[in-house]
Amino acid sequence: MKQIVDRLRQEAARLLAAGDVAMVIGYAKGTDVARTTPYFATNEEEAQNLTWNPFCTNNLVKYLLDFRFEDTKLAVVVKGCDSKGINRLIYDRQFPRERVVVLGVPCGGLLDRSKVLATIDPGAELQSVEDLGQEFVVRTDHGEFTFAKEQYLLPKCAVCRNPNPVISDVLLGEELPVAEEEKSDTFDDIVEMEALDPAAKSAFWDRHFNRCLRCYACRNVCPACNCRECAFEQAVPGWQQEACWLSKKASVDNNYTFHLIRMFDVTGRCIDCGECERVCPVNIPLRKLYRKVIKDVQELFGDTTPGLNIGDGLPLTSYRKEDPEEFM
Amino acid sequence: MTVKLINKDRFNVFLERLASGNELVAPIEEDGNIFYRRVTSVNEITLEADAFCFAPKGHFFPQYEVLYKYQQGSNALVLEEPGPAGPSVLLGVKPCDARALLSLDPVFDGNYKDAYYLDKRVKTTIIGLSCRKVRYNCFCRAFGFGPTSGEGADLFLTEVKDGYLAEALTSKGEALLKDYSDLFTETGVDGALQEKEQLAVQLDTQFKRKVDLDGVKARLDNMFEHPYWERLARKCLTCGICTFVCPTCHCFDIIDENGGGSNCGSRLRCWDACMFTDFTLHTSGHNPRPGKKERVRNRFMHKLKYHLDRYRVTGCVGCGRCIEKCPVNMDIIQVIAEIKEVG
């Protein structure tokens, strides 16, 4: 991993020094051993703070939107899962391809922070991480720890189909091999959900949505949620709340409306980066919602995975004369 | 101040009886989250003070509550206010959360008396509980109290080997010990108090992160236009997590919901967050806090300066929840250190 970090700092410094980009969006050391933080390097010196390790969980692509109305060129560090977000923004015409330099990192998986913190003191200083294929060796000032991937990866990484970025200008490491059988999604989690009877499904989502805080972290982190103005943030006075899709009252019915509207909104567009579920402060299993519609779209319109490439029209956002219209 | 002891078996009886005579609110686990919720069976209660637990502020200031219902009568509008709260007991409140209520009180009990908050506040007895472990991001010590401080609680418990030490800190706490005097004993109190002392010493060694607030307020007084805020705010997603998990954040919005028939509805207040775009949006379309910089600055200024300016108590109690839950590792401990560097 040290080679990737060196290469990243070198490349970032080069881009910034040459004036090719105004900023490199990457990761820096976080405030505990199993955490990194989004970092915005604007000069060569700051480029040396950039890092890469299996705690780089954030999808940084969303930050491009903060600069969408400017004309500066930016570089952003992406993993395979995040890289689909770049295609998302380009396809959605939210960020032009020519204004972004994609620094791709082949990713051997991310470690589950909570599991790691059960083993390593959060205050330990991270020295280095080595990816040995089946396991990570994490060296800290509190000693050396080995984490078997089978046990310690984030759930989304355990079934990852895109360890290599699907789009990148500079690849910061050797491409990782992907076995043929790992390339297609079997949706085991969704099949399991689908088998439940309606009452059980309803009880499941009632319980989860009931505790939604409506903090909107799932929306704010999502690269598919890129509207300039959100349906849930309509500037209307309190007495006209009913003119909105839903009121601020975080009751279970309103929360259902919020999550289901968001689900339909990202249908055919969700890249399954899993950030929504990671950021949820009350552990709502949000990927179950979005993966259900990914599965449905695949079944209805053929094998299509949003974000894998820019060029192809997506089933729900493109028009073809030969599209069936039996429902009309 | 009355100090007594209760053994573990009797403690369960105490909980049973509290639950039957009052609305008992205590930490309850659901899908890996711990919330303060109304107890239906005492077996649900989880007093594991070392796990992440959402703050109990919602007991006094719920995420949403009806202020009044309205109905168009034949001649006039008929308003119906919600009935008064019943007596309740809030159990297992951590020292930081009890202290946080003392930061909330002047907001709702200042020049304007907030009837909704105060009604519940007056009718609630708070049973605090010493922490058993200091979490990595805890920094209550920086605010002059610690994991065994009972300030803000009516009755304060500390788990000891023979049960719980119970210290009555207010008249409500005294009343509770009196009402349940058959369950509490004075035998062994001295030993238990010693145990608490030892626990305090032991917990004090568990604080990992150094936080020194000295000079922070003075620097913030002159930092409104500092370029630091712009840099700091870049990573913020402007979601509402930090404000919603914060035990002292108290901003709300008021909305009307028509419904339930013609010409009727209800007026509600709901938690709001200064991180949201529309929080300060004016009718004219002007937004005095148009971007991340202004919103992030406002949050830290509020926690570490404005609340102090207004009420002489801090708006932060060092619970560490925002640090733990922030999806981008915005870390108030780091911010405090950086303010001292750049300010």
Interface residues (C-beta under 8 A of the other chain):
Chain A: G30 T31 D32 R35 T36 T37 P38 Y39 F40 N58 K62 Y63 D66 L117 D121 P122 G123 R207 H208 R211 L213 R214 C215 Y216 A217 R219 N220 V221 E233 A235 P237 G238 W239 Q241 E242 S247 K248 K249 A250 S251 E275 R278 V279 P281 V282 N283
Chain B: E30 D31 G32 N33 F35 Q63 Y64 Y136 N137 K208 R209 R231 R234 K235 L237 T238 C239 G240 I241 F244 V245 D253 I254 I255 D256 E257 N258 G259 L268 C270 W271 D272 A273 F276 T277 D278 L281 T283 G285 K292 I323 K325 P327 V328 N329 M330 D331 I333 Q334
